[in-house]
Amino acid sequence: MPSHDKKIEAYIDCGNKPPWTLPAKASYSIYDGRRAQKYFGHKFETPDFFPILSLLPQRCLTYVKMKRPEKLEDLFQSCFESLWLEHLDLAKQEHMRTGLLKTFNKQEAEEILNAAQTSEIKLALNDVTKHAVEDLGAFGCPWFWVHDGKGNAEPFFGSDRFHYMWDYLDIPHRDLELRGPVSGKL
């Protein structure tokens, strides 16, 4: 969150089973997906080819984080939109190129795609993933390692933990609250 001078890192690949591989989680994800769409204001359907082998987008993001960190959030947003709204399989180079071109010019996009195949970037992604799992304790996705700007850092797990992160970072926000007397569907 550069706008608040804070750093949040996200990691994956810890051996935890993804929701679609466990029947109860897969059934539940239908409800959770609809709720998330309503909350975040995005309509999307799971692509037919999902899940993808996400190494190419991860390597591209790793390169951008190392060489063009000011563009990392923009590229992450482009990847989200390309996969979930446009149903582009970002594991395929031509589709990843399309996602990159939303944030970078043609020459920069080719540079990133080429760099994603280098041993330097492959090793960097491997090292950061290994560090997250073995040293920091990552166990699923989304898993965040949040730096407070004062030399401290803590883990947070789950897409419903952002308000906990904002509290930890001392970022003003409107907390979850019930308004008025409770007369809901109880």
PEPE-V474012 format. One record per pair of residues at least 6 apart in sequence whose ideal C-beta (glycine too) atoms are under 8 Angstrom apart, sorted by the first residue. I is the first residue (numbers start at 0). GAP is how many residues later the second one is. If there is no record, write none. Layout:
I;GAP, I;GAP
This chain:
0;6, 0;7, 0;168, 0;170, 1;68, 1;71, 3;165, 3;167, 4;144, 5;140, 5;141, 5;142, 5;143, 5;163, 5;165, 6;139, 6;140, 6;142, 7;136, 7;137, 7;138, 7;139, 7;157, 8;123, 8;135, 8;136, 8;137, 8;138, 9;131, 9;132, 9;133, 9;134, 10;117, 10;118, 10;121, 10;122, 10;125, 10;127, 10;130, 10;132, 10;134, 11;42, 11;46, 11;117, 11;126, 11;129, 11;131, 12;116, 12;120, 13;118, 13;119, 13;124, 13;125, 13;126, 13;129, 14;118, 14;124, 15;123, 15;124, 15;125, 16;8, 17;7, 17;33, 17;123, 18;6, 18;7, 18;9, 18;10, 19;6, 19;9, 19;30, 19;31, 32;13, 35;6, 35;123, 36;6, 36;7, 41;42, 41;43, 43;40, 43;41, 44;42, 46;36, 46;37, 46;40, 46;42, 47;39, 48;38, 48;40, 51;31, 51;37, 51;38, 51;39, 52;38, 53;36, 53;37, 54;36, 54;70, 55;34, 55;35, 55;36, 55;37, 55;40, 55;60, 56;22, 56;33, 56;34, 56;39, 56;42, 57;67, 58;56, 58;57, 58;58, 58;62, 58;63, 58;66, 59;15, 59;36, 59;40, 59;52, 59;53, 59;56, 60;11, 60;14, 60;15, 60;18, 61;54, 61;59, 61;62, 61;63, 61;66, 62;49, 62;52, 62;53, 62;58, 63;7, 63;8, 63;11, 63;48, 64;7, 65;55, 65;58, 66;48, 70;32, 70;33, 73;28, 73;29, 74;24, 74;25, 74;28, 74;29, 77;21, 77;22, 77;24, 77;25, 78;11, 78;20, 80;18, 80;21, 81;6, 81;8, 81;13, 81;16, 81;17, 81;20, 82;6, 82;7, 82;16, 87;7, 87;10, 87;11, 88;6, 89;6, 89;9, 92;20, 95;17, 96;12, 96;13, 96;16, 99;8, 99;9, 99;12, 99;13, 100;8, 103;8, 114;6, 131;6, 131;11, 131;13, 132;6, 135;9, 135;19, 136;18, 137;7, 137;17, 138;18, 139;17, 141;15, 141;16, 141;17, 142;12, 142;13, 142;14, 143;11, 143;12, 143;13, 143;17, 143;21, 144;8, 144;9, 144;10, 145;7, 145;8, 145;9, 145;10, 145;19, 145;22, 145;23, 146;6, 147;6, 147;20, 147;21, 147;22, 148;20, 153;14, 155;8, 155;9, 155;12, 162;10, 162;12, 162;13, 165;6, 165;7
